[in-house]
Amino acid sequence: MPTVDGVLDPRLRTAVASLHPGAQVTDFAWGSDLDAMVDAGYTPLGPQRLWVRKEE
């Protein structure tokens, strides 16, 4: 997602809020980006897990 100084771009938040009032916004961040998101008021939900299946 587009960010400004590691935080979700406010213009994107405004667009999402106008198109989907009351919807939650998620992002995937770690390190200093995660710190910036938390400082901006976001709440971390937990680690992200990715699963890959090898094609046979």
Residue pairs with C-beta under 8 A, 6 or more apart in sequence:
1 8
1 9
1 12
1 27
2 8
2 9
2 12
3 9
3 33
4 10
5 36
6 29
6 32
6 33
6 35
6 36
6 37
7 36
7 37
7 39
7 40
8 25
8 27
8 37
8 40
8 42
13 25
16 23
16 25
17 23
26 45
27 37
27 42
28 48
29 36
29 37
34 44
37 44
38 44
